[in-house]
Amino acid sequence: MKKVFKLYEELFALHGKQGWWPIQGVYDGRLPNKKEQLEICIGAILTQNTSWVNVEKALAQLSGKIHEKALRMPQEKLAVLIKPAGYFNQKAKKIHCFLDFLASKKEVDRENLLAVWGIGPETVDSMLLYAYQQPYFVVDAYTKRILEHYKIIKAHASYEEVQNLFHKELPRDVELFKEYHALFVAHAKKYYSKKPYGIGDPLLGDFKK
């Protein structure tokens, strides 16, 4: 059995269904409507270099304003509202750049999103997977940390190398990718958020060989 799929099965057995991405604070895995797509995309920008707890605080302060017209407020005002997420001036600019992209009516695909200022592969793939139901596996720091610990990838493997591993060994299935990414987050929060990493991880012996 391929290690990548085996790991998914063991993580799922350990943690259960995650239901990501949370919409309005609810984790139920349902398909988002257009307004909720925007909320997910804004959340994907806000979560850069910060924890989801801080993103939730920023989203709460944006309550009632997560639509394109309201988010067009002056960047300085937007920055104040999203301050809990950190790097708020830059993120306010990134949100406006993303809104410009939406206004351009260009196709929402990976190439076009990667051309938007301040939005890198992890953010783009989060948008595509969770908001637009496109099968791109999201590779975050937690994912790489766990896979390196299990000797499934080499240290310092690139984003593309890790993503290609999942795209090659798994069916390109949106729901599978969503759950798998969320399971990495759940597992990392418990066993890989603080050094020394992996203490108490019940799966470590199955993979670190």
C-alpha positions as CSV (number, residue, x, y, z in Angstrom):
1,M,0.0,0.0,0.0
2,K,1.3,3.4,-0.8
3,K,2.5,5.3,2.2
4,V,0.6,8.5,1.3
5,F,-2.8,6.7,1.3
6,K,-1.9,4.6,4.4
7,L,-1.1,7.7,6.3
8,Y,-4.5,9.2,5.3
9,E,-6.3,6.1,6.6
10,E,-4.4,6.2,9.9
11,L,-4.9,9.9,10.4
12,F,-8.6,9.6,9.7
13,A,-8.9,6.6,12.1
14,L,-7.2,8.7,14.8
15,H,-8.8,12.1,14.4
16,G,-12.1,11.5,12.5
17,K,-13.8,13.7,10.0
18,Q,-12.7,17.4,10.2
19,G,-15.2,19.2,8.0
20,W,-12.8,21.9,6.8
21,W,-13.0,24.8,5.7
22,P,-15.0,26.4,8.5
23,I,-17.7,28.7,7.2
24,Q,-18.9,31.3,9.7
25,G,-17.2,29.3,12.4
26,V,-18.9,26.0,11.5
27,Y,-16.9,23.0,10.4
28,D,-19.3,20.9,8.4
29,G,-17.6,20.5,5.0
30,R,-20.6,21.8,3.0
31,L,-20.3,23.4,-0.4
32,P,-20.0,27.2,-0.1
33,N,-22.2,29.7,-1.9
34,K,-20.7,32.7,-3.7
35,K,-20.6,34.9,-0.5
36,E,-19.0,32.0,1.4
37,Q,-16.4,31.5,-1.3
38,L,-15.3,35.0,-0.7
39,E,-15.1,34.4,3.0
40,I,-12.9,31.4,2.4
41,C,-10.6,33.3,0.1
42,I,-10.3,36.2,2.6
43,G,-9.6,33.7,5.3
44,A,-6.9,32.1,3.1
45,I,-5.1,35.4,2.8
46,L,-5.5,36.2,6.5
47,T,-4.1,32.9,7.6
48,Q,-0.7,33.6,6.0
49,N,2.0,33.6,8.8
50,T,-0.5,33.3,11.7
51,S,-2.8,30.9,13.5
52,W,-6.4,30.2,12.6
53,V,-7.4,31.5,16.1
54,N,-6.2,34.9,15.0
55,V,-7.9,34.6,11.6
56,E,-11.2,33.9,13.4
57,K,-10.8,37.1,15.4
58,A,-10.1,39.1,12.3
59,L,-13.1,37.5,10.5
60,A,-15.3,38.4,13.5
61,Q,-14.3,42.0,13.1
62,L,-15.2,41.8,9.4
63,S,-18.6,40.4,10.3
64,G,-21.2,41.8,7.9
65,K,-18.6,43.3,5.6
66,I,-17.4,40.2,3.7
67,H,-18.7,41.2,0.3
68,E,-16.8,42.9,-2.5
69,K,-18.3,46.4,-2.1
70,A,-17.7,46.6,1.7
71,L,-14.2,45.2,1.5
72,R,-13.4,48.1,-0.9
73,M,-13.2,50.4,2.1
74,P,-9.9,52.3,2.3
75,Q,-7.0,50.0,3.0
76,E,-6.1,51.8,6.2
77,K,-9.6,51.1,7.6
78,L,-9.5,47.5,6.4
79,A,-6.1,47.0,8.0
80,V,-7.5,48.1,11.4
81,L,-10.3,45.5,11.2
82,I,-8.0,42.6,10.3
83,K,-5.3,43.6,12.8
84,P,-5.6,40.4,14.9
85,A,-4.3,38.4,11.9
86,G,-1.0,40.2,11.8
87,Y,0.8,41.9,8.9
88,F,-2.4,43.8,8.6
89,N,-1.2,46.5,6.2
90,Q,0.2,44.0,3.7
91,K,-2.9,41.7,4.0
92,A,-5.2,44.7,3.4
93,K,-3.4,45.4,0.2
94,K,-3.5,41.7,-0.7
95,I,-7.2,41.6,-0.2
96,H,-7.7,44.6,-2.5
97,C,-5.5,43.0,-5.1
98,F,-7.6,39.8,-4.9
99,L,-10.8,41.9,-5.3
100,D,-9.2,43.5,-8.4
101,F,-8.7,40.0,-9.7
102,L,-12.4,39.1,-9.1
103,A,-13.5,42.4,-10.8
104,S,-11.4,41.6,-13.8
105,K,-13.7,38.5,-14.5
106,K,-10.7,36.4,-15.4
107,E,-11.1,32.7,-15.1
108,V,-10.5,31.5,-11.5
109,D,-7.6,29.1,-12.1
110,R,-4.2,28.5,-10.6
111,E,-2.2,30.4,-13.2
112,N,-4.3,33.5,-12.9
113,L,-4.5,33.5,-9.1
114,L,-0.7,33.0,-8.8
115,A,-0.3,36.2,-10.8
116,V,-2.1,38.2,-8.1
117,W,0.2,40.2,-5.9
118,G,0.9,38.6,-2.5
119,I,-0.8,35.3,-3.1
120,G,1.5,32.3,-3.2
121,P,0.9,28.6,-3.9
122,E,-0.4,27.6,-0.5
123,T,-2.9,30.5,-0.4
124,V,-4.0,29.9,-4.1
125,D,-4.5,26.1,-3.6
126,S,-6.5,26.8,-0.4
127,M,-8.8,29.0,-2.4
128,L,-9.1,26.6,-5.3
129,L,-9.7,23.5,-3.1
130,Y,-12.0,24.9,-0.4
131,A,-13.8,27.7,-2.2
132,Y,-13.9,26.6,-5.8
133,Q,-13.8,22.8,-5.5
134,Q,-10.8,22.3,-7.6
135,P,-8.5,19.3,-6.8
136,Y,-5.2,20.9,-5.7
137,F,-3.6,19.5,-2.6
138,V,-2.6,22.2,-0.1
139,V,0.9,21.9,1.3
140,D,1.5,23.8,4.5
141,A,4.3,23.9,7.0
142,Y,2.5,21.3,9.2
143,T,2.3,18.9,6.3
144,K,5.9,19.2,5.4
145,R,7.0,18.8,9.1
146,I,5.0,15.6,9.5
147,L,6.1,14.1,6.2
148,E,9.8,14.9,6.9
149,H,9.5,13.3,10.4
150,Y,8.0,10.2,8.8
151,K,10.8,10.1,6.2
152,I,8.2,10.3,3.4
153,I,9.8,13.4,1.9
154,K,13.3,14.8,2.1
155,A,14.2,17.8,4.2
156,H,13.6,21.1,2.4
157,A,11.5,19.5,-0.4
158,S,9.8,22.2,-2.4
159,Y,6.1,22.9,-2.4
160,E,5.8,21.5,-5.9
161,E,7.6,18.3,-5.0
162,V,5.4,17.6,-2.1
163,Q,2.2,18.5,-3.9
164,N,3.2,16.3,-6.9
165,L,3.6,13.4,-4.5
166,F,-0.1,13.7,-3.4
167,H,-1.3,14.3,-7.0
168,K,0.6,11.2,-8.2
169,E,-0.4,8.8,-5.4
170,L,-3.9,9.8,-4.7
171,P,-7.0,10.2,-6.9
172,R,-7.6,13.9,-7.8
173,D,-10.6,14.0,-5.5
174,V,-11.7,17.3,-3.9
175,E,-13.2,15.8,-0.7
176,L,-10.3,13.5,-0.1
177,F,-7.8,16.4,-0.5
178,K,-9.9,18.6,1.9
179,E,-10.0,16.0,4.6
180,Y,-6.4,15.0,4.2
181,H,-5.1,18.5,4.6
182,A,-7.3,19.2,7.6
183,L,-6.1,15.9,9.2
184,F,-2.5,17.1,8.9
185,V,-3.5,20.3,10.7
186,A,-5.3,18.4,13.5
187,H,-2.4,15.9,13.9
188,A,0.2,18.7,13.9
189,K,-1.6,20.8,16.5
190,K,-1.4,17.8,18.8
191,Y,2.1,16.4,18.2
192,Y,4.0,18.8,16.0
193,S,3.3,22.4,17.1
194,K,6.2,22.5,19.6
195,K,9.7,21.2,19.7
196,P,10.7,18.5,20.2
197,Y,8.3,17.4,17.4
198,G,6.6,14.1,17.4
199,I,6.5,13.4,21.2
200,G,3.6,11.0,21.9
201,D,2.7,10.6,18.2
202,P,1.1,7.1,18.0
203,L,1.7,6.8,14.3
204,L,5.4,7.6,14.3
205,G,6.5,4.0,14.6
206,D,4.5,3.0,11.5
207,F,6.3,5.4,9.2
208,K,9.7,6.4,10.7
209,K,11.6,3.3,9.5
